[in-house]
Amino acid sequence: MKYKIVIMLVIVLFVFGFLWLGSVEEEGIGEVEVFEEVLIPEEVSKELVLYFVGDVMLSRGVAKKMEKFDDWAWPFRKVGEFLSKADLTFGNLEGPLSDKGIEVGNKYSFRVDPRALEGLELAGFDVMSIANNHILDWGVLAREDTIERLEGVGIKPVGEGVVLVDDVSIGFSAFTYPLPKSVLLPVADLNIVSMHLGVEYERFSGSEQEEFAKMVIDQGADLVVGHHPHVRQEIGKYKGKYIIYSLGNFVFDQSWSEETMKGWLGKVVVKDGEIVSVDPIEVQINQDFQPFVPLYYSVDKDNSLGSYYPDDLVSVRDIKVRKVVYSDLMEMLDSRSDLKLISGFRSFDYQKGLFEKGDPLYIVPPGHSEHQLGTTIDFGIGDSFIDLTEKFSETEVGKWLAREAFKYGFVMSYPEGNDQYGFEPWHFRWFGKDRAREMVGSGY
């Protein structure tokens, strides 16, 4: 009986379905086609990030530091992790890296202990120019040994050569005195020219640098980076191509001058085989001849800024911040009118005065405060009983900051449970919107 009922139901459903399809055709809808949705992934072009730094001198006073601490990567301990994140890192090796050769008798003669290769590897250098006035300080034998040692650890010495980075071929050509009247650049998607020339300690480029840079651009260079003056110089443009006239020092022992203890890190972004941006990032060299990048440097109980003083401070209401922070901070203030600025930049000397007074609010010794960076702000609501206390986290402004600050490039430096200075829900440091978003996303 059960089987008869089932058969009858099937027949009824079949007849009903046939009649329904007929009515559909009569209404003009016709056949109903079912398409399976196929998602074709969009091809996203990856951006390449290239870093360019200036003179890397690992001899003389720098060598003494490496020997003292028995650490042949010493000069790069505070910047190695940062540099190694780039897709390619370039620098100028100021002198041979060798234990061979005979000193030729130059006034300033450099030769680097080969063990210092450890630092170049730590920093992630991919290409190093050896076209400079010191590479022959110990003769041809030392230069050839340098080339062999660099190549042995995967660093391209130039001269001239082509490097492949994610299917983008990048040609490198390096020049120093005597300068050629014309150049023949390698066949590559991009051509970058390194020039080791200019007048030492001059803060602006000279006609020789300008003429050479324009000449190589006329002959196919996409970017020109310079070094040798030991100080930073301006960034120019010619026919739409960037010229960094001097990156300044990166590792050097010229501590007799503030300007020689600074440099640029040229951040170059490449997309679809073309340079889309060139930005200078400040580099500072400490008294132990270690470069660091103030914008991203970890300032805490163990890491000091020394007497670092940013040179691009601007005023916002009653505080000072670095110029790079200004637009994001103003956007934040426009979004939250009840947000108050309690404290911004504090110099080494000012922090020293606060520290020596013994005020429990200012327990951080000079040189170890993030406020010295010029990128850190104490926020508040204008209530002296709540500002600069943990109660601030319970206010609407405090909750908003904790939730939204990263969208404006700011990250809370001392959240609950940190091992530095206790919970400070008012203390935020600017890293830039992209970096802040990455940090918050990774659970910083």
ABEGO torsion letter per residue (X at the ends): XAAAAAAAAAAAAAAAAAAAAAAAAAAGAEBBBBBBBBBBBBBBBBBBBBBBBBBBBABEAAAAAAAAAGBAAAAAAAAAAAAAABABBBBBBBEBBBABEBBAGBABBBBBBAAAAAAAAAAGBABBBABBAAAAAAEAAAAAAAAAAAAAAGBBBOEBEBBBBGGBBBBBBBBBOBBBABBBBBBBABBBBBBBBEBBGBABBBAAAAAAAAAAAAAGBABBBBBGAGBBBBBBBBGGBBBBABAEBABBABAABAAAABBBBBBBBBBGGBBABBBBBBBBBBAAGBBBBAAABBBBAABBAEABBBAABBBBEABBBBAAAAAAAAAAAAABAABBBABBBBBAAAAAAAAAAGBAABABBBGABAAAAGABBBBBAGBAAABGBAAAAABAAAAAAAAAAAAAGBBBABBBGBABAEBBAABBBBAEAAAAAAAAAAGX
